[in-house]
Amino acid sequence: MQKKHPLQILPSIIAADFGHLADEVKRVEKAGADGLHVDIMDGHFVPNLTIGPKALAAFNRSSDLFMDVHIMVYNPFDLVENLVKSGADRIVFHIEATEAPQDVIDYIKKCGVEAGIACNPETSTSLVMPFIGKVDAVLVMSVEPGFGGQTFLYRVTEKIEDLSAEIVARKLPTKIIIDGGINLETGKKAVQAGTDVLVAGTHLFQAKDMGAAISAMRSLRTS
């Protein structure tokens, strides 16, 4: 299916060397990535804790990268304003984490940044469909949220196909992001299904040449 957006590659900081985060962010920028994917977890919505707004602010000070912030937290309202102040360019929250997704979308946009909505592998696209025309991006988790280094769940490509078909049919500008277990093989499957943005952690941060790895991923749209 032909998509209007160029394929974007976002390295996920969760797979970086946490002892040298500033250097890792600079490495991402030097490699020519389209932005940095920042996972923020609260230890409740998912069983893990990661970084917060202060770390995001430090990333933002050390680079000009687009900051794609994925919040895996309950009560997303509580974080939005602080994340915007810390440099978030897009905030993606989980539909499973709130009973008022439209209110969260409106608040994020009111704060002047892009809004995105995410769904877990077992969540039906029917819950997301009412909002795809109201957000800038839909993020499909292709692993269970909370930890890096997991194996890609191929069944989620059907969800991407459903979302992509609706977006194309309605001529929406909404981007589809996939996150979890992305490498060249799984990335190709995701792109074929209609993905616009590949989030990759382990594959990119463990590559000998991140720039070459990103270029190889970008070629998946035409290969």
C-alpha positions as CSV (number, residue, x, y, z in Angstrom):
1,M,0.0,0.0,0.0
2,Q,1.5,3.3,-1.0
3,K,2.0,5.7,1.8
4,K,2.7,9.5,1.6
5,H,5.1,9.7,4.5
6,P,8.8,8.9,4.1
7,L,9.9,6.1,6.3
8,Q,11.3,7.4,9.6
9,I,13.7,5.6,11.9
10,L,13.7,6.4,15.7
11,P,16.4,4.7,17.9
12,S,14.9,3.8,21.3
13,I,17.0,5.1,24.2
14,I,16.0,2.2,26.4
15,A,18.6,0.1,24.6
16,A,21.4,2.6,25.1
17,D,24.3,2.4,27.5
18,F,22.8,4.2,30.5
19,G,26.3,4.9,31.8
20,H,26.9,7.2,28.9
21,L,23.5,8.5,27.9
22,A,24.7,12.0,26.7
23,D,27.2,10.3,24.4
24,E,24.6,7.9,23.2
25,V,22.2,10.7,22.3
26,K,24.9,12.4,20.3
27,R,25.6,9.1,18.6
28,V,22.0,8.9,17.5
29,E,22.1,12.4,16.1
30,K,25.4,11.8,14.3
31,A,23.9,8.6,12.8
32,G,21.2,10.6,11.0
33,A,18.2,9.3,12.9
34,D,14.9,11.1,12.4
35,G,14.5,11.5,16.1
36,L,15.0,9.8,19.5
37,H,12.3,7.6,21.0
38,V,12.1,8.0,24.8
39,D,10.2,5.5,26.9
40,I,8.9,6.7,30.2
41,M,7.5,4.0,32.5
42,D,5.9,4.3,36.0
43,G,6.4,0.8,37.4
44,H,2.6,0.4,37.6
45,F,1.1,0.4,34.0
46,V,4.2,-1.7,33.1
47,P,6.4,-3.6,35.6
48,N,9.5,-1.4,35.0
49,L,10.8,2.0,35.8
50,T,12.9,4.1,33.4
51,I,13.8,7.8,33.1
52,G,11.7,10.9,33.6
53,P,11.4,14.5,32.5
54,K,14.8,15.6,33.8
55,A,16.6,13.0,31.6
56,L,14.5,14.2,28.7
57,A,15.5,17.8,29.3
58,A,19.1,16.7,29.3
59,F,18.7,14.9,26.0
60,N,17.0,18.0,24.5
61,R,19.9,20.2,25.7
62,S,22.5,18.0,24.1
63,S,20.9,17.6,20.7
64,D,18.5,19.0,18.1
65,L,16.7,15.6,17.7
66,F,12.9,15.3,17.5
67,M,11.9,13.9,20.9
68,D,9.3,11.2,20.5
69,V,8.1,10.5,24.1
70,H,6.2,7.3,24.7
71,I,4.6,7.3,28.2
72,M,3.7,3.9,29.6
73,V,2.0,5.3,32.7
74,Y,-1.3,5.6,34.4
75,N,-2.8,9.1,34.7
76,P,-1.0,10.5,31.6
77,F,-2.4,14.0,32.4
78,D,0.0,14.2,35.3
79,L,3.1,14.1,33.1
80,V,2.1,16.0,29.9
81,E,3.0,19.6,31.0
82,N,6.3,18.7,32.5
83,L,7.3,16.6,29.5
84,V,6.5,19.5,27.1
85,K,8.6,21.9,29.3
86,S,11.4,19.3,29.1
87,G,11.4,19.2,25.3
88,A,9.0,16.6,24.1
89,D,8.0,17.1,20.5
90,R,5.4,14.3,20.5
91,I,3.7,12.6,23.4
92,V,2.3,9.1,22.9
93,F,0.1,7.7,25.6
94,H,-1.6,4.3,26.0
95,I,-5.3,4.0,25.3
96,E,-5.4,1.3,28.1
97,A,-4.1,3.8,30.7
98,T,-7.0,6.2,30.7
99,E,-10.7,6.4,30.6
100,A,-10.7,9.7,28.8
101,P,-8.4,9.4,25.8
102,Q,-9.9,12.4,23.9
103,D,-9.3,14.6,26.9
104,V,-5.6,13.6,27.0
105,I,-5.3,14.2,23.2
106,D,-6.8,17.6,23.6
107,Y,-4.5,18.5,26.5
108,I,-1.4,17.4,24.7
109,K,-2.3,19.5,21.6
110,K,-3.2,22.4,23.8
111,C,0.3,22.3,25.1
112,G,1.6,22.7,21.6
113,V,3.1,19.3,20.7
114,E,2.0,16.4,18.6
115,A,-0.3,13.8,20.2
116,G,-0.1,10.1,19.7
117,I,-2.1,7.1,21.0
118,A,-0.6,3.6,21.6
119,C,-2.1,0.2,22.0
120,N,-0.8,-3.1,23.4
121,P,-0.5,-6.2,21.3
122,E,-3.8,-7.7,22.6
123,T,-5.8,-4.4,22.3
124,S,-8.3,-4.4,19.5
125,T,-7.9,-1.7,16.8
126,S,-11.6,-1.0,17.3
127,L,-10.7,0.9,20.5
128,V,-8.2,3.1,18.6
129,M,-10.2,3.7,15.4
130,P,-12.4,6.5,16.9
131,F,-9.2,8.6,17.5
132,I,-7.0,8.1,14.5
133,G,-8.3,11.2,12.8
134,K,-7.6,13.2,16.0
135,V,-4.0,12.3,16.6
136,D,-0.7,12.8,14.7
137,A,0.4,9.2,15.2
138,V,-0.8,5.7,16.3
139,L,1.8,3.5,17.9
140,V,1.3,-0.3,17.7
141,M,3.3,-2.3,20.3
142,S,4.8,-5.4,18.7
143,V,6.0,-6.7,22.0
144,E,4.5,-6.6,25.5
145,P,5.3,-3.1,26.9
146,G,7.9,-2.6,29.6
147,F,11.1,-4.2,28.5
148,G,13.5,-4.0,25.6
149,G,15.0,-6.9,23.7
150,Q,11.8,-8.9,23.2
151,T,10.8,-10.9,20.1
152,F,8.5,-9.3,17.5
153,L,4.9,-10.5,17.6
154,Y,4.1,-11.0,13.9
155,R,0.3,-11.1,14.5
156,V,0.3,-7.3,15.1
157,T,0.9,-6.7,11.3
158,E,-2.8,-7.4,10.8
159,K,-3.5,-4.5,13.2
160,I,-1.2,-2.2,11.1
161,E,-3.0,-3.3,7.9
162,D,-6.3,-2.4,9.4
163,L,-5.2,1.0,10.7
164,S,-3.3,1.8,7.5
165,A,-6.3,1.0,5.3
166,E,-8.5,3.3,7.4
167,I,-6.0,6.1,7.3
168,V,-5.6,5.8,3.5
169,A,-9.3,5.5,2.9
170,R,-10.0,8.7,4.9
171,K,-6.9,10.5,3.5
172,L,-5.6,11.2,7.0
173,P,-2.1,12.5,7.8
174,T,-1.8,10.2,10.8
175,K,1.4,8.2,11.0
176,I,1.7,4.6,12.1
177,I,4.6,3.8,14.5
178,I,5.6,0.3,15.4
179,D,7.7,-0.4,18.5
180,G,9.2,-3.6,19.7
181,G,11.6,-6.3,18.3
182,I,12.4,-4.3,15.2
183,N,15.3,-5.3,13.0
184,L,15.6,-5.6,9.2
185,E,13.5,-8.7,8.9
186,T,10.6,-7.6,11.2
187,G,10.9,-4.0,10.0
188,K,10.3,-5.1,6.4
189,K,7.1,-6.9,7.5
190,A,5.9,-3.8,9.4
191,V,6.6,-1.5,6.4
192,Q,4.8,-3.9,4.1
193,A,1.8,-3.7,6.4
194,G,1.8,0.1,6.3
195,T,4.1,1.4,9.0
196,D,5.5,4.9,8.6
197,V,7.9,5.0,11.6
198,L,10.1,2.2,12.9
199,V,11.3,2.4,16.5
200,A,14.3,0.2,17.0
201,G,16.4,-0.3,20.2
202,T,18.7,-3.3,20.4
203,H,19.2,-3.6,16.7
204,L,20.5,-0.1,16.3
205,F,22.4,0.5,19.5
206,Q,24.2,-2.8,19.2
207,A,25.1,-2.2,15.5
208,K,28.8,-1.6,14.7
209,D,27.7,1.4,12.5
210,M,24.4,2.9,13.6
211,G,24.4,5.2,10.6
212,A,24.6,2.3,8.2
213,A,22.0,0.3,10.1
214,I,19.6,3.3,9.9
215,S,20.2,3.6,6.2
216,A,19.5,0.0,5.7
217,M,16.2,0.3,7.5
218,R,15.2,3.4,5.5
219,S,15.7,1.3,2.3
220,L,12.9,-1.1,3.5
221,R,10.2,1.2,2.0
222,T,11.4,0.5,-1.5
223,S,12.9,-3.0,-1.1
